[in-house]
Amino acid sequence: MNVHTDPRVLGAVEAELNYLLPTAERPRSYTFEPPPGEPWSTALPEPHTVSIRNARPILDSVYLDSEGFELLEQQSAVKNFYDDDEVRAVYYPEAEQALKQATGADRVFIFDHTVRRRVPGAEDRRTGPRQPATRVHVDHTAKSGPQRVRDWLPDEAEQLLRGRVQIINLWRPIRGPLRDAPLAVCDAQTVSPDDLVPSDLIYPHRVGETYGVKYNPAHRWFYIPEMRTDEVLLLKCYDSELDGRARFLPHTAFVDPTTPPDAPPRESIELRTLVFHTK
């Protein structure tokens, strides 16, 4: 059997990840054409070559509350993930039930989804389909996590924020096995609060906040090689609990040096969810 196609025998790959170059200025990025004279982003990359381990041999001991990620098997009834209406009608309820079962939460609110299809040479957010995100980041921060609750559920927000709140992304390949631009995740136990840099994400009518991530040689990176379309990777992007469990998971797409040259470009979908524990 070809070594690459058997995920059980894969060890680790050496690959370059784009961390955040530390600067005195607070990083900011635009989601639309910026004003004249403004760059699309002031977040400058600082590439580092790191070892990214195959997580498959340890998946039975990897959890959202410790490492910050977890893999589920979940067959979807969706026929076309590029059909937003079908995704909302079919995939959202499937994901809600899967998350409740995985986390023990009593309520899940799905507020967003993004489909990505890699086009060689294309830049994300310019023209065409969304591209894989190729910088190390966390989608939400200690500030923007609670704000998402206030944005989406304003009438209930203060009551909901009295309980435990998580923001969890569900990431899955649309075509598989996925070999192009896989997702790398950083063990949350190896991330220091000083590694996380609050950064502005500027939309036309609001300013969001994400974390850029500074390089730390202590970071321990993993990926799930050859992900199938019936596999879903859960990523914890925020947790209100302060008791030592994982709160923020850095992640990024990366160029896998073992990817076959004829591998189809990555196609994937991610859901962003608010997960509530109110009881």
N, C-alpha and C positions, 0 to 999 in steps of 0.2 A: 504493500500500500504506500502511496506517496506520502512522505512525512508531513507535507503541508496540509494535506486534506484529512489527517487524523489528529484532531485537537487533543487527544489524550497524550500524545507523545511530544507535543510542543512544550518547550521550556519557557524561554523569554526571547524577545527581540530587542535590539538596540535601535532606538529611533529618536529623532529630533522633535522636541516639543517647544512651542513658543510660549515662554513665560513672559511676564511683564518686566520691562526695563524700569527699574526704580528711578523716579524723577521727583523734583520738588513740587511740580504742578500736579494737581488732582487730575487724573485721566478722564477724558470725556470722548464719547463716540456718538455720531449721528446715525439715525436710522433712515434718514432722507437726505436729499441734496443739501449740503450745509450752506450757510450764508457765504457770500463772496469773501475770499481770503481765509476762510476757515477750512482746516483739513477735515477729512472724514473722521479721523480719530487722532487723538494725541497719545493714545496708548501704544507705546513702541515695543516691538517684540525683542526678547532676549532669548535666542535659541540655546537650548541645552540638550545634549544627547543623554538619554536615560535608558535604563533597562525597564522594559514593560513585560511583566510576568503573565503567563497564561493562568487565568483564575479557575479554569475548569476543574483541576484536581482538588481545589479547596472549596468549591461552591457550597458544600454541605455545612461549612463552618463560617460562611460570610453572611453578614446580616446588616440591615439598614441601620440599626442602632449602634453597631460597633464600627464596621468599616465604612458605612454610609451608602452601600449599594447591595443589591440582591438580584438574583436571576430567577424569573418565573417561567414556567411553561404555560402558555395560554394560546389555544387555538382560537382564531377570530373568524366570525362569519362574514366579515367585510369582503366584498368582491373587488372593490376599487377604492384604494386609499387616497386617490386623487380627487374623489368626489366628496367635497366637504359635507354635503347634506347626509350622505351615507355614513361618513365617519361620525358625525354628531348623533345620528339616529341609532347606529349599531355599535360602533366602537366605544363611544362614551359610556353607555351602560355596562358593556363588558368590562371596561377598565375600572369603573366604579366598584363593581362587585369584586374584581380581583384585588383591588387595593384594600377594601374592607377586610377581606379574608387574610391578606398578607400582614396587615398592621393592627387589626382589631379595632379600627376606628369605627365610629357609629355614623359618620357623615363624610362624604367626599364631594367636592365641588370642582368640576373640570372647567377651567376658565380659558383654555387656549390650546391650540395644536399647530404644529408646523411640519410640513412635508419638505424634505430636502432631497434633491437629485443632483449629484455632482456632475458638473459640466467642466471638462478640463479647460483651464485657463480663465474661467469665469470668476468674478469677484462677488462675494456675498453682498446682498442688498443693493446691487447696482441694477442690472437688468436680468430677466429670466428667473428661473427657479432659485429658491434659497439653496445656498451651498453649505457643506459641512463647516462647522465652526472650528477654526484651526488655531485658536489661542486658548491657553489654560485659563479657565474662568469658573465662577459659580454664579448661577442665574439670579440669586437673591442674597440679600444681606440681612444683618440684624435689624436694620431700619426698614428695608423694602419688603421683608416678609410680612410683618404686621400690616404694612400699608396696602398690600395686595388684598387682604381681608377687607379693609376699609373701602377699597376701590370697588370690589365686586359685590360685597354684601354689607352696604353701609348701615342698613337698619338693624342688623344683628351683630355688627362687628364687635362692639365693646363687650357684649355678652360672650361671644365666641372666643375672644382673646383672653378671657379669664381661664379658659381651659387650655389644653395642649393643642398647638397648631403646628402642622408640618406642611411644607411644600415639597411634593415628590413628583419627579418627571418619570414618565414611562416611555422608554425608547425601544423601538423595534425595527428590524429591517423589513422593507417591503419586498425586496428580492433577496433570495438566499441560496446557498450559504454566503454570507457577506464576507468578502475578502478585500474590498477596496475601502480605504479611509475608515477603518474601524474606530470605535470609541475607546479611549483610554480613561480610566478612572483612578483617582489617587486615594489610597486608604486614608480615611478621615482621621484615624488615630495618629498619623504621621504629620499632620498639618498643624502648624502653630498659628495662633491668632495674628501674629506679626507678619505671617506670609500673605494675609488677605488685605487687599488694598481697595477701599471703596472707590467706585468709578461711576461717573454719570453716563447714562444711556439716554440720549435725547430723542424724544418723539415729537411730532408736530404740536401736540397739545399737553404734554407732560414730560417730566424728567424722572426716569427710573434710576435705580441704583443696583449695580452688580459688583462682584468682587473680581478684580484682576488678581493674579497670583504671582508672587515673587518666588524665584528659585530657592529651593532648600534641598541640600543633598540628602536629607533624611526622608524625603518623600518616597513612598513606595507605590509604584504604579502597576496597574493590572489591566488586562483586556480579556474579552471573551472571543477567542478565534472561531471563525466559521459559524457565526450566529445564524440561526435558522429563523424562518418567518413565524414559527410558533414559539419563539423565545422573546421575552420582554425583560429589559434591564431597568430596574428601579434605581433612581438616583435621588438621594436626599439633598435638596437645595436649601432647606431651612428647617430648623426645629426650635420651638420656643423653650424646650426644656434645657435647664442649665446644670444638669446633674452628672455631666461627664459623658453622656452618650453623643454619638456623632451628630453634628449640626449642619455642616457645610461640606459638600463633596466637590472638589475641583475635578474638572473633566475637560476633554478636548478630543477632536478627531486627530488622527496622525497618519503619516505615510508609513505603512508597514513594508519594510524592505523585502519581505518574503512574498508579497502579493504577486501573483502571476501577471505577466504583461497583458494577457487577454481577459483579465477579470472584468466583469461588467461594472461600470461606475456605480458607486453607492447610491441606493435609494432607501430612505428611512422616514419614519414618522415619530414625533415626540409629542406627548400630551403633558400639559402642566396642570397640576392639581393642588387644591387646598384640602388638607386632610385634618379632620377635627376629631378630638377625643373629648367629648363633653360630659361623659358620665364618670 
